[in-house]
Amino acid sequence: MVGRTGVLTIATRGADGPGEALLDVRGGREAYLAWSDDALPVGTSVLVIDERGPLTVHVEPWTLI
């Protein structure tokens, strides 16, 4: 999962709690529990930087250049 991209559908709250991200997987999109270092709003494009367990990832904001 590391390196995959997606978009937040539920905001993250940093260390206070996860949100939800739809990630690009196998030609479609799948929902994952998403943790981040800082709070991120709904609609933020994200990059997976670590896996925390089944369907759980650590993300950071991602901007396509």
N, CA, C and O atoms as a Tripos MOL2 file, in Angstrom:
@<TRIPOS>MOLECULE
protein
  260   259    65     0     0
PROTEIN
NO_CHARGES

@<TRIPOS>ATOM
      1 N           0.8070   -1.2010    0.0000 N.3       1 MET1
      2 CA          0.0000    0.0000    0.0000 C.3       1 MET1
      3 C           0.8540    1.2710    0.0000 C.2       1 MET1
      4 O           0.4200    2.3040   -0.5090 O.2       1 MET1
      5 N           2.0500    1.2030    0.5600 N.am      2 VAL2
      6 CA          2.9050    2.3920    0.5910 C.3       2 VAL2
      7 C           3.1150    2.8940   -0.8340 C.2       2 VAL2
      8 O           3.4480    2.1260   -1.7370 O.2       2 VAL2
      9 N           2.9130    4.1970   -1.0170 N.am      3 GLY3
     10 CA          3.0730    4.8040   -2.3320 C.3       3 GLY3
     11 C           1.7650    4.9990   -3.0760 C.2       3 GLY3
     12 O           1.7300    5.7160   -4.0760 O.2       3 GLY3
     13 N           0.6950    4.3800   -2.6150 N.am      4 ARG4
     14 CA         -0.6050    4.5630   -3.2720 C.3       4 ARG4
     15 C          -1.1770    5.9240   -2.8960 C.2       4 ARG4
     16 O          -0.8290    6.4930   -1.8620 O.2       4 ARG4
     17 N          -2.0500    6.4330   -3.7420 N.am      5 THR5
     18 CA         -2.6690    7.7350   -3.5040 C.3       5 THR5
     19 C          -4.1790    7.5810   -3.3980 C.2       5 THR5
     20 O          -4.7530    6.5610   -3.7780 O.2       5 THR5
     21 N          -4.8030    8.6310   -2.8670 N.am      6 GLY6
     22 CA         -6.2520    8.6330   -2.7350 C.3       6 GLY6
     23 C          -6.7410    9.9780   -2.2500 C.2       6 GLY6
     24 O          -6.0380   10.9830   -2.3540 O.2       6 GLY6
     25 N          -7.9640    9.9930   -1.7120 N.am      7 VAL7
     26 CA         -8.5770   11.2280   -1.2310 C.3       7 VAL7
     27 C          -9.3230   10.9390    0.0720 C.2       7 VAL7
     28 O          -9.9210    9.8750    0.2320 O.2       7 VAL7
     29 N          -9.2810   11.9010    1.0060 N.am      8 LEU8
     30 CA         -9.9820   11.7250    2.2790 C.3       8 LEU8
     31 C         -11.4820   11.9350    2.1000 C.2       8 LEU8
     32 O         -11.9170   12.9220    1.5060 O.2       8 LEU8
     33 N         -12.2640   10.9920    2.6210 N.am      9 THR9
     34 CA        -13.7200   11.1200    2.6140 C.3       9 THR9
     35 C         -14.2420   11.4630    4.0060 C.2       9 THR9
     36 O         -15.3720   11.9260    4.1580 O.2       9 THR9
     37 N         -13.4120   11.2330    5.0160 N.am     10 ILE10
     38 CA        -13.6730   11.6610    6.3950 C.3      10 ILE10
     39 C         -12.3820   12.2880    6.8950 C.2      10 ILE10
     40 O         -11.3120   11.6930    6.7660 O.2      10 ILE10
     41 N         -12.4740   13.4860    7.4650 N.am     11 ALA11
     42 CA        -11.2900   14.2200    7.9220 C.3      11 ALA11
     43 C         -10.5190   13.4320    8.9760 C.2      11 ALA11
     44 O         -11.1080   12.7090    9.7800 O.2      11 ALA11
     45 N          -9.1910   13.5800    8.9630 N.am     12 THR12
     46 CA         -8.3640   13.0130   10.0250 C.3      12 THR12
     47 C          -8.2190   14.0640   11.1280 C.2      12 THR12
     48 O          -8.3910   15.2590   10.8870 O.2      12 THR12
     49 N          -7.8970   13.5980   12.3490 N.am     13 ARG13
     50 CA         -7.7340   14.5110   13.4850 C.3      13 ARG13
     51 C          -6.3340   14.4280   14.0690 C.2      13 ARG13
     52 O          -6.1360   14.6630   15.2610 O.2      13 ARG13
     53 N          -5.3650   14.0930   13.2280 N.am     14 GLY14
     54 CA         -3.9980   13.9590   13.7170 C.3      14 GLY14
     55 C          -3.9130   12.8280   14.7260 C.2      14 GLY14
     56 O          -4.4740   11.7550   14.5050 O.2      14 GLY14
     57 N          -3.2150   13.0570   15.8310 N.am     15 ALA15
     58 CA         -3.0550   12.0280   16.8600 C.3      15 ALA15
     59 C          -4.3550   11.7230   17.5990 C.2      15 ALA15
     60 O          -4.4480   10.7140   18.2990 O.2      15 ALA15
     61 N          -5.3720   12.5990   17.4470 N.am     16 ASP16
     62 CA         -6.6420   12.4120   18.1520 C.3      16 ASP16
     63 C          -7.5820   11.4210   17.4810 C.2      16 ASP16
     64 O          -8.5750   11.0130   18.0830 O.2      16 ASP16
     65 N          -7.2900   11.0290   16.2500 N.am     17 GLY17
     66 CA         -8.1490   10.0290   15.6270 C.3      17 GLY17
     67 C          -8.0140    9.9640   14.1240 C.2      17 GLY17
     68 O          -7.5700   10.9120   13.4770 O.2      17 GLY17
     69 N          -8.4080    8.8210   13.5790 N.am     18 PRO18
     70 CA         -8.2850    8.6140   12.1390 C.3      18 PRO18
     71 C          -9.4760    9.1680   11.3730 C.2      18 PRO18
     72 O         -10.5140    9.5120   11.9390 O.2      18 PRO18
     73 N          -9.2830    9.2370   10.0760 N.am     19 GLY19
     74 CA        -10.3630    9.5330    9.1570 C.3      19 GLY19
     75 C         -10.4970    8.3480    8.2180 C.2      19 GLY19
     76 O         -10.1190    7.2250    8.5500 O.2      19 GLY19
     77 N         -11.0480    8.6210    7.0270 N.am     20 GLU20
     78 CA        -11.1880    7.5650    6.0340 C.3      20 GLU20
     79 C         -10.6950    8.0730    4.6950 C.2      20 GLU20
     80 O         -10.9690    9.2100    4.3130 O.2      20 GLU20
     81 N          -9.9670    7.2260    3.9850 N.am     21 ALA21
     82 CA         -9.4620    7.5810    2.6590 C.3      21 ALA21
     83 C          -9.9080    6.5450    1.6470 C.2      21 ALA21
     84 O          -9.8860    5.3440    1.9180 O.2      21 ALA21
     85 N         -10.3130    7.0180    0.4790 N.am     22 LEU22
     86 CA        -10.5490    6.1360   -0.6580 C.3      22 LEU22
     87 C          -9.2440    6.0710   -1.4310 C.2      22 LEU22
     88 O          -8.7830    7.0760   -1.9700 O.2      22 LEU22
     89 N          -8.6490    4.8810   -1.4840 N.am     23 LEU23
     90 CA         -7.3500    4.7080   -2.1340 C.3      23 LEU23
     91 C          -7.5070    3.9790   -3.4600 C.2      23 LEU23
     92 O          -8.3780    3.1230   -3.6160 O.2      23 LEU23
     93 N          -6.6540    4.3310   -4.4110 N.am     24 ASP24
     94 CA         -6.6380    3.6800   -5.7170 C.3      24 ASP24
     95 C          -5.9910    2.3060   -5.5720 C.2      24 ASP24
     96 O          -4.7870    2.2010   -5.3360 O.2      24 ASP24
     97 N          -6.8010    1.2480   -5.7150 N.am     25 VAL25
     98 CA         -6.3310   -0.1250   -5.5280 C.3      25 VAL25
     99 C          -6.9380   -1.0190   -6.6100 C.2      25 VAL25
    100 O          -8.1490   -0.9950   -6.8300 O.2      25 VAL25
    101 N          -6.1070   -1.7960   -7.2760 N.am     26 ARG26
    102 CA         -6.5550   -2.7910   -8.2650 C.3      26 ARG26
    103 C          -7.5490   -2.2320   -9.2810 C.2      26 ARG26
    104 O          -8.5550   -2.8750   -9.5810 O.2      26 ARG26
    105 N          -7.2800   -1.0580   -9.8040 N.am     27 GLY27
    106 CA         -8.1400   -0.4750  -10.8300 C.3      27 GLY27
    107 C          -9.4270    0.1300  -10.3050 C.2      27 GLY27
    108 O         -10.2770    0.5420  -11.0940 O.2      27 GLY27
    109 N          -9.5900    0.1920   -8.9990 N.am     28 GLY28
    110 CA        -10.7770    0.7820   -8.3890 C.3      28 GLY28
    111 C         -10.3800    1.5750   -7.1620 C.2      28 GLY28
    112 O          -9.2210    1.9540   -6.9950 O.2      28 GLY28
    113 N         -11.3600    1.8170   -6.3070 N.am     29 ARG29
    114 CA        -11.0830    2.5340   -5.0600 C.3      29 ARG29
    115 C         -11.6170    1.7360   -3.8860 C.2      29 ARG29
    116 O         -12.7060    1.1660   -3.9550 O.2      29 ARG29
    117 N         -10.8420    1.6990   -2.8030 N.am     30 GLU30
    118 CA        -11.2430    0.9960   -1.5890 C.3      30 GLU30
    119 C         -11.0720    1.9210   -0.3930 C.2      30 GLU30
    120 O         -10.1540    2.7400   -0.3590 O.2      30 GLU30
    121 N         -11.9680    1.7870    0.5950 N.am     31 ALA31
    122 CA        -11.9290    2.6230    1.7970 C.3      31 ALA31
    123 C         -10.9540    2.0420    2.8220 C.2      31 ALA31
    124 O         -10.9550    0.8400    3.0860 O.2      31 ALA31
    125 N         -10.1290    2.9090    3.3890 N.am     32 TYR32
    126 CA         -9.1560    2.5390    4.4240 C.3      32 TYR32
    127 C          -9.2530    3.5220    5.5790 C.2      32 TYR32
    128 O          -9.5290    4.7030    5.3690 O.2      32 TYR32
    129 N          -9.0290    3.0460    6.7910 N.am     33 LEU33
    130 CA         -8.8820    3.9070    7.9490 C.3      33 LEU33
    131 C          -7.5750    4.6580    7.7720 C.2      33 LEU33
    132 O          -6.5390    4.0410    7.5230 O.2      33 LEU33
    133 N          -7.6040    5.9810    7.8950 N.am     34 ALA34
    134 CA         -6.4200    6.7940    7.5830 C.3      34 ALA34
    135 C          -5.9950    7.6400    8.7770 C.2      34 ALA34
    136 O          -6.7660    8.4600    9.2760 O.2      34 ALA34
    137 N          -4.7720    7.4340    9.2260 N.am     35 TRP35
    138 CA         -4.1600    8.2390   10.2750 C.3      35 TRP35
    139 C          -3.2060    9.2360    9.6350 C.2      35 TRP35
    140 O          -2.6620    8.9760    8.5620 O.2      35 TRP35
    141 N          -2.9990   10.3840   10.2930 N.am     36 SER36
    142 CA         -2.0370   11.3760    9.8080 C.3      36 SER36
    143 C          -1.4150   12.0880   11.0010 C.2      36 SER36
    144 O          -1.9750   12.0710   12.0970 O.2      36 SER36
    145 N          -0.2600   12.7120   10.7930 N.am     37 ASP37
    146 CA          0.4020   13.4490   11.8730 C.3      37 ASP37
    147 C          -0.3780   14.6990   12.2520 C.2      37 ASP37
    148 O          -0.4620   15.0480   13.4300 O.2      37 ASP37
    149 N          -0.9460   15.3710   11.2620 N.am     38 ASP38
    150 CA         -1.7160   16.5960   11.4830 C.3      38 ASP38
    151 C          -3.1410   16.3810   10.9930 C.2      38 ASP38
    152 O          -3.3910   15.5070   10.1640 O.2      38 ASP38
    153 N          -4.0690   17.1710   11.5030 N.am     39 ALA39
    154 CA         -5.4540   17.1010   11.0400 C.3      39 ALA39
    155 C          -5.5200   17.4910    9.5610 C.2      39 ALA39
    156 O          -4.8990   18.4650    9.1370 O.2      39 ALA39
    157 N          -6.2820   16.7170    8.7850 N.am     40 LEU40
    158 CA         -6.4460   16.9760    7.3530 C.3      40 LEU40
    159 C          -7.9360   16.9940    7.0230 C.2      40 LEU40
    160 O          -8.6770   16.1350    7.5000 O.2      40 LEU40
    161 N          -8.3930   17.9600    6.2130 N.am     41 PRO41
    162 CA         -9.8210   18.0640    5.9030 C.3      41 PRO41
    163 C         -10.2760   17.0810    4.8200 C.2      41 PRO41
    164 O          -9.4690   16.5270    4.0740 O.2      41 PRO41
    165 N         -11.5840   16.8880    4.7620 N.am     42 VAL42
    166 CA        -12.2020   16.0930    3.7000 C.3      42 VAL42
    167 C         -11.7910   16.6640    2.3470 C.2      42 VAL42
    168 O         -11.7160   17.8810    2.1790 O.2      42 VAL42
    169 N         -11.5270   15.7960    1.3960 N.am     43 GLY43
    170 CA        -11.1540   16.2210    0.0530 C.3      43 GLY43
    171 C          -9.6590   16.3480   -0.1740 C.2      43 GLY43
    172 O          -9.2230   16.5720   -1.3030 O.2      43 GLY43
    173 N          -8.8620   16.2060    0.8900 N.am     44 THR44
    174 CA         -7.4050   16.2900    0.7480 C.3      44 THR44
    175 C          -6.8800   15.0830   -0.0230 C.2      44 THR44
    176 O          -7.2150   13.9440    0.3010 O.2      44 THR44
    177 N          -6.0660   15.3280   -1.0340 N.am     45 SER45
    178 CA         -5.3720   14.2360   -1.7250 C.3      45 SER45
    179 C          -4.2560   13.7550   -0.8130 C.2      45 SER45
    180 O          -3.5310   14.5610   -0.2300 O.2      45 SER45
    181 N          -4.1190   12.4270   -0.6880 N.am     46 VAL46
    182 CA         -3.1460   11.8710    0.2480 C.3      46 VAL46
    183 C          -2.2810   10.8050   -0.4110 C.2      46 VAL46
    184 O          -2.6450   10.2060   -1.4230 O.2      46 VAL46
    185 N          -1.1100   10.5920    0.2110 N.am     47 LEU47
    186 CA         -0.1550    9.5640   -0.1800 C.3      47 LEU47
    187 C           0.0440    8.6400    1.0180 C.2      47 LEU47
    188 O           0.2600    9.1180    2.1310 O.2      47 LEU47
    189 N          -0.0240    7.3410    0.8120 N.am     48 VAL48
    190 CA          0.2090    6.3770    1.8920 C.3      48 VAL48
    191 C           1.7090    6.2870    2.1540 C.2      48 VAL48
    192 O           2.4920    6.0040    1.2470 O.2      48 VAL48
    193 N           2.1040    6.5350    3.4250 N.am     49 ILE49
    194 CA          3.5180    6.4700    3.7860 C.3      49 ILE49
    195 C           3.8400    5.2850    4.6940 C.2      49 ILE49
    196 O           5.0110    4.9760    4.9130 O.2      49 ILE49
    197 N           2.7960    4.6090    5.2310 N.am     50 ASP50
    198 CA          3.0180    3.4470    6.0850 C.3      50 ASP50
    199 C           1.7110    2.6760    6.2120 C.2      50 ASP50
    200 O           0.6290    3.2320    6.0270 O.2      50 ASP50
    201 N           1.8270    1.3730    6.5350 N.am     51 GLU51
    202 CA          0.6640    0.5450    6.8340 C.3      51 GLU51
    203 C           0.6280    0.3020    8.3330 C.2      51 GLU51
    204 O           1.6600    0.0400    8.9510 O.2      51 GLU51
    205 N          -0.5750    0.3910    8.9260 N.am     52 ARG52
    206 CA         -0.7160    0.1880   10.3690 C.3      52 ARG52
    207 C          -1.4410   -1.0990   10.7070 C.2      52 ARG52
    208 O          -1.5810   -1.4400   11.8820 O.2      52 ARG52
    209 N          -1.8980   -1.8080    9.7090 N.am     53 GLY53
    210 CA         -2.6460   -3.0420    9.9320 C.3      53 GLY53
    211 C          -3.6460   -3.2350    8.8120 C.2      53 GLY53
    212 O          -3.6310   -2.4970    7.8270 O.2      53 GLY53
    213 N          -4.5240   -4.2310    8.9570 N.am     54 PRO54
    214 CA         -5.5120   -4.4830    7.9090 C.3      54 PRO54
    215 C          -6.3820   -3.2510    7.6430 C.2      54 PRO54
    216 O          -7.0070   -2.7120    8.5560 O.2      54 PRO54
    217 N          -6.4120   -2.8250    6.4110 N.am     55 LEU55
    218 CA         -7.2230   -1.6830    5.9780 C.3      55 LEU55
    219 C          -6.9600   -0.4160    6.7900 C.2      55 LEU55
    220 O          -7.8520    0.4200    6.9370 O.2      55 LEU55
    221 N          -5.7390   -0.2670    7.3190 N.am     56 THR56
    222 CA         -5.3670    0.9110    8.1030 C.3      56 THR56
    223 C          -4.0190    1.4270    7.6100 C.2      56 THR56
    224 O          -3.0450    0.6780    7.5350 O.2      56 THR56
    225 N          -3.9750    2.7210    7.2750 N.am     57 VAL57
    226 CA         -2.7630    3.3150    6.7050 C.3      57 VAL57
    227 C          -2.4330    4.6400    7.3800 C.2      57 VAL57
    228 O          -3.2790    5.2530    8.0320 O.2      57 VAL57
    229 N          -1.1890    5.0650    7.2090 N.am     58 HIS58
    230 CA         -0.7320    6.3840    7.6520 C.3      58 HIS58
    231 C          -0.5150    7.1940    6.3780 C.2      58 HIS58
    232 O           0.1650    6.7410    5.4570 O.2      58 HIS58
    233 N          -1.0980    8.4020    6.3280 N.am     59 VAL59
    234 CA         -1.0440    9.2090    5.1060 C.3      59 VAL59
    235 C          -0.4650   10.5910    5.3860 C.2      59 VAL59
    236 O          -0.3970   11.0470    6.5270 O.2      59 VAL59
    237 N          -0.0500   11.2400    4.2970 N.am     60 GLU60
    238 CA          0.3450   12.6430    4.3580 C.3      60 GLU60
    239 C          -0.2640   13.3280    3.1390 C.2      60 GLU60
    240 O          -0.5840   12.6650    2.1520 O.2      60 GLU60
    241 N          -0.4290   14.6560    3.1970 N.am     61 PRO61
    242 CA         -1.0010   15.3670    2.0480 C.3      61 PRO61
    243 C          -0.1490   15.1530    0.8030 C.2      61 PRO61
    244 O           1.0730   15.0320    0.8920 O.2      61 PRO61
    245 N          -0.7970   15.1080   -0.3500 N.am     62 TRP62
    246 CA         -0.1150   14.8280   -1.6090 C.3      62 TRP62
    247 C          -0.6380   15.7780   -2.6730 C.2      62 TRP62
    248 O          -1.8470   15.9260   -2.8480 O.2      62 TRP62
    249 N           0.2780   16.4180   -3.3790 N.am     63 THR63
    250 CA         -0.0990   17.3140   -4.4680 C.3      63 THR63
    251 C           0.5850   16.8500   -5.7380 C.2      63 THR63
    252 O           1.8090   16.7250   -5.7820 O.2      63 THR63
    253 N          -0.2020   16.5950   -6.7710 N.am     64 LEU64
    254 CA          0.3760   16.2340   -8.0680 C.3      64 LEU64
    255 C           1.0020   17.4620   -8.6880 C.2      64 LEU64
    256 O           0.4270   18.5500   -8.6460 O.2      64 LEU64
    257 N           2.1780   17.2930   -9.2630 N.am     65 ILE65
    258 CA          2.8580   18.4250   -9.9030 C.3      65 ILE65
    259 C           2.7520   18.2760  -11.3980 C.2      65 ILE65
    260 O           3.2550   19.1200  -12.1400 O.2      65 ILE65
@<TRIPOS>BOND
     1     1     2 1
     2     2     3 1
     3     3     4 2
     4     3     5 am
     5     5     6 1
     6     6     7 1
     7     7     8 2
     8     7     9 am
     9     9    10 1
    10    10    11 1
    11    11    12 2
    12    11    13 am
    13    13    14 1
    14    14    15 1
    15    15    16 2
    16    15    17 am
    17    17    18 1
    18    18    19 1
    19    19    20 2
    20    19    21 am
    21    21    22 1
    22    22    23 1
    23    23    24 2
    24    23    25 am
    25    25    26 1
    26    26    27 1
    27    27    28 2
    28    27    29 am
    29    29    30 1
    30    30    31 1
    31    31    32 2
    32    31    33 am
    33    33    34 1
    34    34    35 1
    35    35    36 2
    36    35    37 am
    37    37    38 1
    38    38    39 1
    39    39    40 2
    40    39    41 am
    41    41    42 1
    42    42    43 1
    43    43    44 2
    44    43    45 am
    45    45    46 1
    46    46    47 1
    47    47    48 2
    48    47    49 am
    49    49    50 1
    50    50    51 1
    51    51    52 2
    52    51    53 am
    53    53    54 1
    54    54    55 1
    55    55    56 2
    56    55    57 am
    57    57    58 1
    58    58    59 1
    59    59    60 2
    60    59    61 am
    61    61    62 1
    62    62    63 1
    63    63    64 2
    64    63    65 am
    65    65    66 1
    66    66    67 1
    67    67    68 2
    68    67    69 am
    69    69    70 1
    70    70    71 1
    71    71    72 2
    72    71    73 am
    73    73    74 1
    74    74    75 1
    75    75    76 2
    76    75    77 am
    77    77    78 1
    78    78    79 1
    79    79    80 2
    80    79    81 am
    81    81    82 1
    82    82    83 1
    83    83    84 2
    84    83    85 am
    85    85    86 1
    86    86    87 1
    87    87    88 2
    88    87    89 am
    89    89    90 1
    90    90    91 1
    91    91    92 2
    92    91    93 am
    93    93    94 1
    94    94    95 1
    95    95    96 2
    96    95    97 am
    97    97    98 1
    98    98    99 1
    99    99   100 2
   100    99   101 am
   101   101   102 1
   102   102   103 1
   103   103   104 2
   104   103   105 am
   105   105   106 1
   106   106   107 1
   107   107   108 2
   108   107   109 am
   109   109   110 1
   110   110   111 1
   111   111   112 2
   112   111   113 am
   113   113   114 1
   114   114   115 1
   115   115   116 2
   116   115   117 am
   117   117   118 1
   118   118   119 1
   119   119   120 2
   120   119   121 am
   121   121   122 1
   122   122   123 1
   123   123   124 2
   124   123   125 am
   125   125   126 1
   126   126   127 1
   127   127   128 2
   128   127   129 am
   129   129   130 1
   130   130   131 1
   131   131   132 2
   132   131   133 am
   133   133   134 1
   134   134   135 1
   135   135   136 2
   136   135   137 am
   137   137   138 1
   138   138   139 1
   139   139   140 2
   140   139   141 am
   141   141   142 1
   142   142   143 1
   143   143   144 2
   144   143   145 am
   145   145   146 1
   146   146   147 1
   147   147   148 2
   148   147   149 am
   149   149   150 1
   150   150   151 1
   151   151   152 2
   152   151   153 am
   153   153   154 1
   154   154   155 1
   155   155   156 2
   156   155   157 am
   157   157   158 1
   158   158   159 1
   159   159   160 2
   160   159   161 am
   161   161   162 1
   162   162   163 1
   163   163   164 2
   164   163   165 am
   165   165   166 1
   166   166   167 1
   167   167   168 2
   168   167   169 am
   169   169   170 1
   170   170   171 1
   171   171   172 2
   172   171   173 am
   173   173   174 1
   174   174   175 1
   175   175   176 2
   176   175   177 am
   177   177   178 1
   178   178   179 1
   179   179   180 2
   180   179   181 am
   181   181   182 1
   182   182   183 1
   183   183   184 2
   184   183   185 am
   185   185   186 1
   186   186   187 1
   187   187   188 2
   188   187   189 am
   189   189   190 1
   190   190   191 1
   191   191   192 2
   192   191   193 am
   193   193   194 1
   194   194   195 1
   195   195   196 2
   196   195   197 am
   197   197   198 1
   198   198   199 1
   199   199   200 2
   200   199   201 am
   201   201   202 1
   202   202   203 1
   203   203   204 2
   204   203   205 am
   205   205   206 1
   206   206   207 1
   207   207   208 2
   208   207   209 am
   209   209   210 1
   210   210   211 1
   211   211   212 2
   212   211   213 am
   213   213   214 1
   214   214   215 1
   215   215   216 2
   216   215   217 am
   217   217   218 1
   218   218   219 1
   219   219   220 2
   220   219   221 am
   221   221   222 1
   222   222   223 1
   223   223   224 2
   224   223   225 am
   225   225   226 1
   226   226   227 1
   227   227   228 2
   228   227   229 am
   229   229   230 1
   230   230   231 1
   231   231   232 2
   232   231   233 am
   233   233   234 1
   234   234   235 1
   235   235   236 2
   236   235   237 am
   237   237   238 1
   238   238   239 1
   239   239   240 2
   240   239   241 am
   241   241   242 1
   242   242   243 1
   243   243   244 2
   244   243   245 am
   245   245   246 1
   246   246   247 1
   247   247   248 2
   248   247   249 am
   249   249   250 1
   250   250   251 1
   251   251   252 2
   252   251   253 am
   253   253   254 1
   254   254   255 1
   255   255   256 2
   256   255   257 am
   257   257   258 1
   258   258   259 1
   259   259   260 2
@<TRIPOS>SUBSTRUCTURE
     1 MET1         2 RESIDUE 1 A MET
     2 VAL2         6 RESIDUE 1 A VAL
     3 GLY3        10 RESIDUE 1 A GLY
     4 ARG4        14 RESIDUE 1 A ARG
     5 THR5        18 RESIDUE 1 A THR
     6 GLY6        22 RESIDUE 1 A GLY
     7 VAL7        26 RESIDUE 1 A VAL
     8 LEU8        30 RESIDUE 1 A LEU
     9 THR9        34 RESIDUE 1 A THR
    10 ILE10       38 RESIDUE 1 A ILE
    11 ALA11       42 RESIDUE 1 A ALA
    12 THR12       46 RESIDUE 1 A THR
    13 ARG13       50 RESIDUE 1 A ARG
    14 GLY14       54 RESIDUE 1 A GLY
    15 ALA15       58 RESIDUE 1 A ALA
    16 ASP16       62 RESIDUE 1 A ASP
    17 GLY17       66 RESIDUE 1 A GLY
    18 PRO18       70 RESIDUE 1 A PRO
    19 GLY19       74 RESIDUE 1 A GLY
    20 GLU20       78 RESIDUE 1 A GLU
    21 ALA21       82 RESIDUE 1 A ALA
    22 LEU22       86 RESIDUE 1 A LEU
    23 LEU23       90 RESIDUE 1 A LEU
    24 ASP24       94 RESIDUE 1 A ASP
    25 VAL25       98 RESIDUE 1 A VAL
    26 ARG26      102 RESIDUE 1 A ARG
    27 GLY27      106 RESIDUE 1 A GLY
    28 GLY28      110 RESIDUE 1 A GLY
    29 ARG29      114 RESIDUE 1 A ARG
    30 GLU30      118 RESIDUE 1 A GLU
    31 ALA31      122 RESIDUE 1 A ALA
    32 TYR32      126 RESIDUE 1 A TYR
    33 LEU33      130 RESIDUE 1 A LEU
    34 ALA34      134 RESIDUE 1 A ALA
    35 TRP35      138 RESIDUE 1 A TRP
    36 SER36      142 RESIDUE 1 A SER
    37 ASP37      146 RESIDUE 1 A ASP
    38 ASP38      150 RESIDUE 1 A ASP
    39 ALA39      154 RESIDUE 1 A ALA
    40 LEU40      158 RESIDUE 1 A LEU
    41 PRO41      162 RESIDUE 1 A PRO
    42 VAL42      166 RESIDUE 1 A VAL
    43 GLY43      170 RESIDUE 1 A GLY
    44 THR44      174 RESIDUE 1 A THR
    45 SER45      178 RESIDUE 1 A SER
    46 VAL46      182 RESIDUE 1 A VAL
    47 LEU47      186 RESIDUE 1 A LEU
    48 VAL48      190 RESIDUE 1 A VAL
    49 ILE49      194 RESIDUE 1 A ILE
    50 ASP50      198 RESIDUE 1 A ASP
    51 GLU51      202 RESIDUE 1 A GLU
    52 ARG52      206 RESIDUE 1 A ARG
    53 GLY53      210 RESIDUE 1 A GLY
    54 PRO54      214 RESIDUE 1 A PRO
    55 LEU55      218 RESIDUE 1 A LEU
    56 THR56      222 RESIDUE 1 A THR
    57 VAL57      226 RESIDUE 1 A VAL
    58 HIS58      230 RESIDUE 1 A HIS
    59 VAL59      234 RESIDUE 1 A VAL
    60 GLU60      238 RESIDUE 1 A GLU
    61 PRO61      242 RESIDUE 1 A PRO
    62 TRP62      246 RESIDUE 1 A TRP
    63 THR63      250 RESIDUE 1 A THR
    64 LEU64      254 RESIDUE 1 A LEU
    65 ILE65      258 RESIDUE 1 A ILE
